[in-house]
Amino acid sequence: MLQALYSSIIKVNSYLYDMNKRVINHVGVPVISVGNISTGGSGKTPFTQTIVSKLLALHKNPVVIGRGYKRNSKGEVIVSNGQTILTDVMTAGDELFLHAVKLHVPVIANKNRYEAAQTAINNFQSDAIVLDDGFQHRKLYRDLDIVLLDEFTLHQKYLLPKGRLREDFSSLKRADIICIQEGIDNNHIPYTFSANQLLITSTSLAGNPYTLKQLIQNNEVERTTYSSIPKIMIAVSAIAHPKKFENTLDQNGMKIIHHSIFNDHHSYSLQDIRFILKSCNDYSVQAIITTEKDAVKLLQFISYFDEIGIEVYVLPIRVVITKNEDLFDKRIVQLFNN
């Protein structure tokens, strides 16, 4: 019953936009959206960071905009002005705060992306807007709509709330670029791609771990090598697909004796930290490893780890485009040649 209601709402909403019955706002600078059709875990955050890096290489002035999922604030929040982080992770949301830490570009949290885009242009003279998780937010016109497809999404059969799909696969017709996780057979995707859609493939690669203390230092900080970190650790994560994290650690030769798993976007409490520290004691380990998204939330508790000599390592993940990157880059350049 709820699924049918949700499906009807989504279809009506999409129809109204398709028929120009709802206003789609233009802002006068190129807007690039990164999104997906399922909930959580498809790699939007590192892909957004890849796009920002490409825009910076073109000497552009990008601003990242997102809803700020699970933040404890309302309205618009300027997370970073590009030089200084202006708020905390709870006010910004973990993903946008991570962008602010890593990218050194302005980052704005606002459910109304059109309003945020206006702020980006007026306050920061932005000449490029990047929407993190913007595919379903059609109120703001986008010049390049990118949708990520991973293995998890392909296995989904039902819309919310019964399943994990935000929209059915037919919604992919709105995408300009579809990024398919490396290893997926295109024939298994229940959608017929159109001739004007660019298909690219990508893979996620782990970088060298760094310590929680190094998180807010500059990008040039010397990273730890895999050979220098403890051989046995506890993993801690609050992400959509913790098994992916475990697999990545295993592929990089790290032995995880225990994994403390919390719900996606979980806000850590002092009680959680004490539970993690107890696990370290129970398993006789002196180090934990976590994701970057979790690290920005654990930073406030660093003194508790230091007090008993527990080192917290962070595993960075980046997205590499493995097929048609040249065509992808060309599409981005073309946005500024019109």
C-alpha positions as CSV (number, residue, x, y, z in Angstrom):
1,M,0.0,0.0,0.0
2,L,2.7,2.5,1.0
3,Q,4.9,1.5,-1.9
4,A,2.0,2.1,-4.3
5,L,1.4,5.5,-2.7
6,Y,5.1,6.4,-2.9
7,S,5.3,5.3,-6.5
8,S,2.3,7.4,-7.5
9,I,3.8,10.5,-5.8
10,I,7.1,10.0,-7.6
11,K,5.4,9.5,-11.0
12,V,3.1,12.4,-10.7
13,N,6.0,14.7,-9.6
14,S,8.1,13.5,-12.5
15,Y,5.3,14.0,-14.9
16,L,4.7,17.6,-13.8
17,Y,8.3,18.5,-14.3
18,D,8.4,16.7,-17.7
19,M,5.3,18.6,-18.9
20,N,6.7,21.9,-17.6
21,K,3.9,22.1,-15.1
22,R,6.4,22.8,-12.4
23,V,9.1,25.5,-12.5
24,I,12.7,24.5,-13.1
25,N,15.0,27.3,-12.1
26,H,18.1,28.3,-14.1
27,V,21.0,30.1,-12.3
28,G,23.2,31.3,-15.2
29,V,26.3,29.1,-14.4
30,P,26.8,25.4,-15.2
31,V,25.2,23.0,-12.7
32,I,26.6,19.4,-12.5
33,S,24.5,16.9,-10.5
34,V,25.8,13.6,-9.1
35,G,23.0,11.3,-8.0
36,N,21.6,7.8,-8.0
37,I,18.2,6.0,-8.0
38,S,18.7,4.0,-4.8
39,T,19.3,5.0,-1.2
40,G,22.9,5.2,0.0
41,G,26.3,3.9,-0.7
42,S,26.8,4.2,-4.5
43,G,29.9,6.4,-4.2
44,K,28.4,9.9,-4.7
45,T,30.7,11.5,-2.2
46,P,34.1,10.5,-3.8
47,F,32.6,11.0,-7.3
48,T,31.6,14.5,-6.3
49,Q,35.2,15.1,-5.1
50,T,36.5,13.8,-8.4
51,I,34.4,16.3,-10.3
52,V,35.5,19.2,-8.1
53,S,39.1,18.3,-8.7
54,K,38.5,18.3,-12.5
55,L,36.8,21.8,-12.2
56,L,39.7,23.1,-10.2
57,A,42.1,21.9,-12.8
58,L,40.2,24.0,-15.3
59,H,40.7,27.0,-13.0
60,K,37.0,27.2,-12.2
61,N,35.5,28.3,-8.9
62,P,33.1,25.5,-7.9
63,V,30.8,25.4,-4.9
64,V,29.4,22.1,-3.6
65,I,25.8,22.1,-2.6
66,G,23.8,19.3,-0.8
67,R,20.9,18.8,1.5
68,G,23.2,17.9,4.5
69,Y,21.5,14.6,5.3
70,K,20.9,13.9,9.0
71,R,22.2,17.3,10.1
72,N,20.7,18.8,13.2
73,S,20.2,22.2,11.7
74,K,17.5,23.8,9.5
75,G,17.6,26.2,6.6
76,E,20.8,27.2,4.8
77,V,24.2,26.7,6.4
78,I,27.4,27.8,4.9
79,V,29.7,24.9,5.9
80,S,32.9,26.4,4.5
81,N,33.8,29.5,2.6
82,G,36.6,27.7,0.9
83,Q,39.3,28.8,3.3
84,T,37.7,28.2,6.7
85,I,35.2,25.6,8.0
86,L,32.5,27.6,9.6
87,T,30.5,25.0,11.5
88,D,30.7,21.5,13.0
89,V,29.8,18.1,11.6
90,M,26.5,17.9,13.3
91,T,25.3,21.2,11.9
92,A,26.6,20.4,8.4
93,G,26.0,16.7,8.0
94,D,28.8,14.2,7.6
95,E,29.1,14.2,3.8
96,L,29.2,18.0,3.4
97,F,31.5,18.4,6.3
98,L,33.9,15.9,4.7
99,H,33.7,17.9,1.4
100,A,34.7,21.0,3.4
101,V,37.7,19.3,5.0
102,K,39.0,17.7,1.8
103,L,38.2,20.0,-1.0
104,H,38.9,23.5,0.2
105,V,36.0,25.0,-1.8
106,P,32.8,26.6,-0.5
107,V,30.2,24.1,0.7
108,I,26.6,24.9,1.3
109,A,23.9,22.9,3.1
110,N,20.4,23.7,2.0
111,K,17.4,21.5,1.2
112,N,16.5,24.2,-1.5
113,R,19.3,23.7,-3.9
114,Y,18.2,26.7,-6.1
115,E,18.4,29.0,-3.1
116,A,21.9,27.6,-2.3
117,A,23.0,28.1,-5.9
118,Q,22.1,31.7,-5.7
119,T,24.1,32.1,-2.5
120,A,27.0,30.4,-4.2
121,I,27.0,32.9,-7.1
122,N,26.2,36.0,-5.0
123,N,28.5,35.3,-2.0
124,F,31.4,33.3,-3.6
125,Q,31.2,34.3,-7.3
126,S,30.9,30.7,-8.3
127,D,31.1,29.8,-11.9
128,A,30.2,26.1,-11.4
129,I,27.8,24.4,-9.1
130,V,28.2,20.7,-8.1
131,L,25.2,19.0,-6.5
132,D,25.9,16.1,-4.3
133,D,22.9,13.8,-4.4
134,G,20.8,16.0,-6.8
135,F,19.1,13.7,-9.3
136,Q,15.7,13.8,-7.6
137,H,15.9,17.5,-6.9
138,R,14.5,18.9,-10.2
139,K,13.6,22.4,-9.0
140,L,17.2,23.4,-10.0
141,Y,18.1,23.0,-13.7
142,R,21.3,21.0,-14.3
143,D,23.5,21.2,-17.3
144,L,25.0,17.8,-16.7
145,D,23.0,15.1,-14.9
146,I,25.2,12.2,-13.7
147,V,23.8,9.0,-12.3
148,L,25.8,6.3,-10.6
149,L,24.8,2.6,-10.9
150,D,26.4,0.1,-8.6
151,E,25.8,-3.6,-8.0
152,F,23.5,-3.0,-5.0
153,T,21.2,-0.8,-7.1
154,L,20.8,-3.5,-9.8
155,H,19.6,-6.0,-7.2
156,Q,16.8,-3.8,-6.0
157,K,13.3,-4.6,-7.3
158,Y,11.0,-2.4,-5.2
159,L,10.6,1.3,-4.6
160,L,10.7,2.8,-1.1
161,P,9.5,1.9,1.5
162,K,9.3,-1.8,0.6
163,G,12.6,-1.7,-1.3
164,R,15.6,0.7,-1.6
165,L,14.8,2.3,-5.0
166,R,14.0,6.1,-5.0
167,E,12.8,5.8,-8.6
168,D,12.5,3.0,-11.1
169,F,15.1,2.4,-13.8
170,S,13.0,4.2,-16.4
171,S,14.1,7.5,-14.7
172,L,17.6,7.0,-16.1
173,K,16.2,8.6,-19.3
174,R,16.8,12.0,-17.6
175,A,20.5,11.3,-17.2
176,D,23.2,12.8,-19.5
177,I,25.9,10.5,-18.1
178,I,25.5,7.1,-16.5
179,C,28.5,5.9,-14.5
180,I,28.5,2.1,-14.1
181,Q,30.5,0.3,-11.5
182,E,33.4,-1.6,-13.1
183,G,32.5,-5.3,-13.5
184,I,28.8,-4.8,-14.1
185,D,27.5,-6.3,-17.3
186,N,25.5,-3.6,-19.1
187,N,23.1,-6.4,-20.3
188,H,22.0,-6.9,-16.7
189,I,20.8,-3.3,-16.4
190,P,17.0,-3.2,-16.9
191,Y,17.1,-0.1,-19.0
192,T,17.8,0.7,-22.7
193,F,20.4,3.4,-23.0
194,S,19.8,6.2,-25.6
195,A,22.3,7.2,-28.2
196,N,22.9,10.6,-26.6
197,Q,23.7,9.2,-23.2
198,L,27.4,8.8,-22.3
199,L,28.3,5.6,-20.5
200,I,31.4,5.6,-18.3
201,T,32.7,3.0,-15.9
202,S,34.5,3.7,-12.6
203,T,36.1,1.9,-9.7
204,S,36.9,2.8,-6.2
205,L,40.5,2.7,-5.0
206,A,41.8,2.9,-1.4
207,G,44.5,5.4,-0.7
208,N,47.2,5.3,2.0
209,P,45.7,5.4,5.5
210,Y,46.3,8.5,7.7
211,T,45.6,9.1,11.3
212,L,42.6,11.0,12.8
213,K,45.0,13.7,14.0
214,Q,46.0,14.3,10.4
215,L,42.4,14.7,9.2
216,I,42.2,18.4,9.4
217,Q,45.8,19.0,8.3
218,N,46.5,20.0,4.7
219,N,46.5,17.5,1.8
220,E,50.3,17.5,1.6
221,V,50.6,15.7,5.0
222,E,52.7,12.6,4.8
223,R,50.4,9.6,4.7
224,T,51.0,6.3,6.5
225,T,52.0,3.3,4.5
226,Y,50.2,0.0,4.7
227,S,53.4,-1.6,6.0
228,S,53.7,0.7,9.0
229,I,50.2,0.3,10.5
230,P,49.3,-2.4,12.9
231,K,48.6,-5.8,11.4
232,I,45.5,-6.4,13.4
233,M,42.8,-3.7,14.1
234,I,39.2,-3.2,14.8
235,A,37.0,-1.5,12.1
236,V,34.4,1.1,12.9
237,S,31.8,2.3,10.4
238,A,28.4,3.8,10.1
239,I,27.9,3.6,6.3
240,A,25.3,2.1,4.0
241,H,27.3,-1.0,3.0
242,P,29.8,-2.0,5.7
243,K,30.7,-5.2,3.9
244,K,32.2,-3.1,1.1
245,F,34.5,-1.5,3.7
246,E,35.5,-4.9,5.1
247,N,36.3,-6.2,1.5
248,T,38.4,-3.1,0.8
249,L,40.4,-3.6,4.0
250,D,40.9,-7.3,3.2
251,Q,42.0,-6.5,-0.3
252,N,44.6,-4.2,1.1
253,G,46.0,-6.8,3.5
254,M,44.6,-5.5,6.7
255,K,43.3,-8.1,9.2
256,I,40.1,-7.0,11.0
257,I,39.5,-8.9,14.2
258,H,36.1,-7.2,14.8
259,H,33.9,-4.7,13.1
260,S,31.7,-2.3,15.1
261,I,28.9,-1.5,12.7
262,F,26.4,1.4,13.3
263,N,23.5,2.5,11.1
264,D,24.3,4.7,8.1
265,H,24.9,8.4,9.0
266,H,24.8,7.4,12.7
267,S,25.9,10.3,15.1
268,Y,28.4,8.8,17.6
269,S,27.7,9.4,21.3
270,L,30.1,9.1,24.2
271,Q,28.4,5.8,25.0
272,D,29.3,4.5,21.5
273,I,33.0,5.6,22.0
274,R,33.1,3.7,25.3
275,F,31.7,0.6,23.6
276,I,34.4,0.9,20.9
277,L,37.2,1.4,23.5
278,K,35.9,-1.6,25.4
279,S,36.1,-3.7,22.2
280,C,39.7,-2.6,21.7
281,N,40.4,-3.8,25.3
282,D,38.5,-7.1,24.8
283,Y,40.4,-7.9,21.6
284,S,43.7,-6.6,22.8
285,V,44.3,-4.2,19.9
286,Q,45.8,-0.7,19.9
287,A,44.3,0.7,16.8
288,I,41.1,1.1,14.9
289,I,40.4,1.9,11.3
290,T,37.4,3.8,9.9
291,T,36.1,5.6,6.8
292,E,36.5,9.3,6.1
293,K,32.8,9.8,6.5
294,D,33.0,8.4,10.0
295,A,36.3,10.1,10.9
296,V,34.8,13.6,10.7
297,K,32.3,12.5,13.4
298,L,34.9,10.7,15.6
299,L,37.2,13.7,15.6
300,Q,35.4,15.3,18.6
301,F,36.3,12.2,20.6
302,I,40.0,12.1,19.8
303,S,41.0,12.8,23.4
304,Y,39.3,9.6,24.6
305,F,41.3,7.5,22.1
306,D,44.5,9.3,23.0
307,E,44.0,8.8,26.7
308,I,44.4,5.0,26.5
309,G,46.8,5.0,23.5
310,I,44.4,3.9,20.8
311,E,45.4,5.2,17.3
312,V,42.6,5.9,14.9
313,Y,43.4,5.3,11.2
314,V,41.3,6.6,8.4
315,L,41.1,4.9,5.0
316,P,40.5,7.3,2.1
317,I,38.6,6.2,-1.0
318,R,38.8,7.8,-4.4
319,V,36.9,7.2,-7.6
320,V,38.8,6.5,-10.8
321,I,37.0,6.6,-14.2
322,T,38.2,3.5,-16.1
323,K,36.3,3.9,-19.4
324,N,35.6,7.0,-21.5
325,E,37.2,9.4,-19.1
326,D,38.3,11.5,-22.1
327,L,34.7,11.9,-23.3
328,F,33.6,12.6,-19.8
329,D,36.2,15.4,-19.4
330,K,35.1,16.8,-22.8
331,R,31.5,17.0,-21.6
332,I,32.7,19.1,-18.6
333,V,34.8,21.4,-20.8
334,Q,31.9,21.9,-23.2
335,L,29.8,23.4,-20.3
336,F,32.0,26.4,-20.4
337,N,32.3,26.8,-24.1
338,N,28.7,27.7,-24.8
